[in-house]
């Protein structure tokens, strides 16, 4: 029986869309967008921030040296403030509230940097969560099996009583391999609700 619903953060609860972030900051030239995408959002430094090896402050000079000087101020702003303004995906706050009201444990498991708590705590729905685990803080990332085992140990949960919702099929597969149930999120809260109910959740 599923008793706990574990959510990913980016593109499940909060929007994480580099193309949108660049548009907001006036980076519209296709070559410029390709450069920023490659040298920041798809960079090894970004992964190392999720792993807790680097912080934004130490990643900044490594990333910016590969970005044209005319784009650096805007790139720096995205590095530190990509999440502003905070936007939840439509329908997900309602889904979280319904699950919480029905008595399910609500948790967050996200690959993110050590600065994640600074903005997550200001998201109103975060107050409904029973626990969070951030990759950079525990220094292991999804889909490494260790993070799923560490998560259940940290919060005293049973693998077979957890379902993980993530937009990455690989991350969901990692949870399933550790004995969890899993749902790949496709941006549709109604579809997600139907899949949860198919697993026996009642809310």
C-alpha positions as CSV (number, residue, x, y, z in Angstrom):
1,X,0.0,0.0,0.0
2,X,1.3,3.4,-0.9
3,X,1.5,5.8,2.0
4,X,4.0,8.4,0.8
5,X,4.2,10.5,-2.4
6,X,7.6,11.8,-3.2
7,X,7.9,14.6,-5.8
8,X,10.8,15.9,-7.9
9,X,11.0,19.7,-8.0
10,X,12.0,21.0,-11.3
11,X,9.3,20.6,-14.0
12,X,7.2,18.7,-11.6
13,X,6.4,21.3,-9.0
14,X,8.4,24.4,-10.1
15,X,9.0,25.4,-13.7
16,X,12.6,24.8,-14.8
17,X,12.7,26.0,-18.5
18,X,16.1,27.5,-19.5
19,X,14.5,28.7,-22.8
20,X,12.0,30.7,-20.8
21,X,14.7,32.0,-18.5
22,X,16.7,33.3,-21.4
23,X,13.7,34.9,-23.0
24,X,12.9,36.7,-19.8
25,X,16.3,38.2,-19.9
26,X,16.3,39.2,-23.5
27,X,18.6,36.5,-24.8
28,X,16.9,35.9,-28.1
29,X,19.6,35.3,-30.7
30,X,19.7,31.5,-31.5
31,X,23.4,31.3,-31.3
32,X,23.5,33.1,-28.0
33,X,20.8,30.8,-26.6
34,X,22.8,27.8,-27.7
35,X,25.9,29.1,-26.1
36,X,24.2,29.8,-22.7
37,X,22.4,26.5,-22.8
38,X,25.6,24.5,-23.5
39,X,27.9,26.4,-21.2
40,X,25.6,26.8,-18.3
41,X,22.5,24.6,-18.1
42,X,24.2,21.6,-19.8
43,X,27.6,22.1,-18.3
44,X,29.6,19.8,-16.0
45,X,29.5,22.6,-13.4
46,X,25.7,22.5,-13.3
47,X,25.9,18.8,-12.5
48,X,28.7,19.4,-10.0
49,X,26.4,21.9,-8.2
50,X,23.7,19.3,-8.0
51,X,26.4,16.9,-6.6
52,X,27.5,19.4,-3.9
53,X,31.0,19.6,-5.4
54,X,30.6,23.2,-6.4
55,X,28.4,26.1,-5.2
56,X,27.1,28.8,-7.5
57,X,29.9,31.1,-6.2
58,X,32.6,28.6,-7.3
59,X,30.9,27.6,-10.5
60,X,30.4,31.2,-11.6
61,X,33.9,32.0,-12.9
62,X,34.2,28.7,-14.6
63,X,30.9,29.1,-16.4
64,X,31.2,32.8,-17.3
65,X,34.7,32.5,-18.8
66,X,33.1,30.5,-21.6
67,X,30.2,32.9,-22.2
68,X,30.7,36.1,-24.3
69,X,31.2,39.2,-22.1
70,X,28.1,40.9,-23.4
71,X,26.0,38.1,-22.0
72,X,27.7,37.6,-18.7
73,X,25.5,39.8,-16.5
74,X,22.4,38.1,-17.7
75,X,24.0,34.7,-17.4
76,X,25.1,35.5,-13.9
77,X,21.5,36.5,-13.0
78,X,20.2,33.2,-14.3
79,X,22.8,31.2,-12.3
80,X,21.7,32.7,-9.0
81,X,18.0,33.6,-9.7
82,X,16.7,31.2,-12.4
83,X,13.8,30.4,-10.1
84,X,12.5,34.0,-10.0
85,X,9.6,34.6,-10.4
86,X,8.6,31.3,-8.7
87,X,6.0,29.5,-10.8
88,X,4.4,26.2,-9.9
89,X,3.2,24.0,-12.7
90,X,-0.6,24.4,-13.2
91,X,-2.6,22.0,-11.1
92,X,0.2,20.7,-9.0
93,X,-0.4,22.7,-5.9
94,X,-4.0,21.5,-5.9
95,X,-2.8,17.9,-6.3
96,X,-0.3,18.2,-3.4
97,X,-3.0,19.7,-1.1
98,X,-5.5,16.9,-1.9
99,X,-2.9,14.2,-1.2
100,X,-2.0,15.9,2.1
101,X,-5.6,16.2,3.1
102,X,-6.1,12.5,2.4
103,X,-3.4,11.7,4.9
104,X,-0.5,10.7,2.6
105,X,3.1,11.6,3.5
106,X,4.3,14.3,1.1
107,X,8.1,14.5,0.4
108,X,10.5,16.2,-2.0
109,X,13.6,14.5,-3.6
110,X,15.4,16.8,-6.0
111,X,18.7,17.2,-7.7
112,X,19.5,20.8,-6.8
113,X,22.3,23.0,-5.4
114,X,22.9,23.8,-1.8
115,X,21.0,27.0,-2.2
116,X,17.7,25.2,-2.8
117,X,16.3,25.7,0.7
118,X,16.7,29.5,0.2
119,X,14.0,29.6,-2.4
120,X,12.0,26.4,-1.6
121,X,11.0,27.7,1.8
122,X,9.4,30.7,0.2
123,X,7.1,28.6,-2.0
124,X,3.8,28.3,-0.1
125,X,3.2,24.7,-0.9
126,X,6.6,23.7,0.7
127,X,4.9,24.1,4.1
128,X,2.9,20.9,3.3
129,X,5.9,18.7,2.9
130,X,6.9,16.2,5.6
131,X,10.5,16.2,4.5
132,X,12.9,17.1,1.7
133,X,16.2,15.7,0.5
134,X,18.5,17.7,-1.8
135,X,21.3,16.0,-3.8
136,X,23.9,18.7,-3.1
137,X,23.3,18.5,0.6
138,X,23.7,14.7,0.8
139,X,26.3,14.7,-2.0
140,X,24.6,12.0,-4.2
141,X,22.3,12.5,-7.2
142,X,19.5,10.7,-8.8
143,X,19.4,8.1,-10.3
144,X,22.2,6.7,-8.1
145,X,20.6,4.0,-5.9
146,X,22.3,5.4,-2.8
147,X,20.0,8.5,-2.8
148,X,16.8,6.4,-2.7
149,X,18.1,4.2,0.1
150,X,19.3,7.2,2.0
151,X,16.0,8.9,1.6
152,X,13.9,6.0,3.1
153,X,16.5,5.6,5.9
154,X,16.4,9.4,6.7
155,X,12.6,9.5,7.0
156,X,12.0,6.0,8.3
157,X,9.9,5.0,5.3
158,X,9.4,1.6,3.6
159,X,10.3,1.4,-0.1
160,X,7.2,-0.4,-1.1
161,X,5.1,2.3,0.5
162,X,6.6,5.1,-1.6
163,X,5.8,6.4,-5.1
164,X,8.1,8.7,-6.9
165,X,7.0,11.3,-9.4
166,X,9.7,12.8,-11.7
167,X,9.8,14.1,-15.2
168,X,13.0,12.1,-15.9
169,X,12.3,8.4,-16.8
170,X,15.8,7.5,-15.7
171,X,15.2,8.9,-12.3
172,X,11.9,7.1,-12.0
173,X,13.6,3.9,-13.1
174,X,16.2,4.4,-10.4
175,X,13.5,4.6,-7.7
176,X,11.7,1.5,-9.1
177,X,14.9,-0.5,-9.1
178,X,15.1,0.3,-5.3
179,X,11.6,-1.1,-4.7
180,X,9.6,2.1,-5.0
181,X,6.6,2.6,-7.3
182,X,7.2,5.3,-10.0
183,X,5.4,7.7,-12.2
184,X,6.9,9.6,-15.1
185,X,5.5,13.1,-15.1
186,X,4.5,14.5,-18.5
187,X,3.3,17.9,-17.4
188,X,-0.3,16.8,-16.8
189,X,-1.6,16.7,-13.2
190,X,-4.8,14.9,-14.3
191,X,-2.8,12.1,-15.9
192,X,-0.7,11.9,-12.7
193,X,-3.8,11.8,-10.5
194,X,-5.1,8.9,-12.6
195,X,-1.9,7.0,-12.3
196,X,-1.8,7.5,-8.6
197,X,-5.3,6.2,-8.3
198,X,-4.4,3.2,-10.4
199,X,-1.8,2.4,-7.8
200,X,-4.5,2.4,-5.2
201,X,-4.3,5.9,-3.7
202,X,-7.6,7.3,-2.5
203,X,-7.9,11.1,-2.5
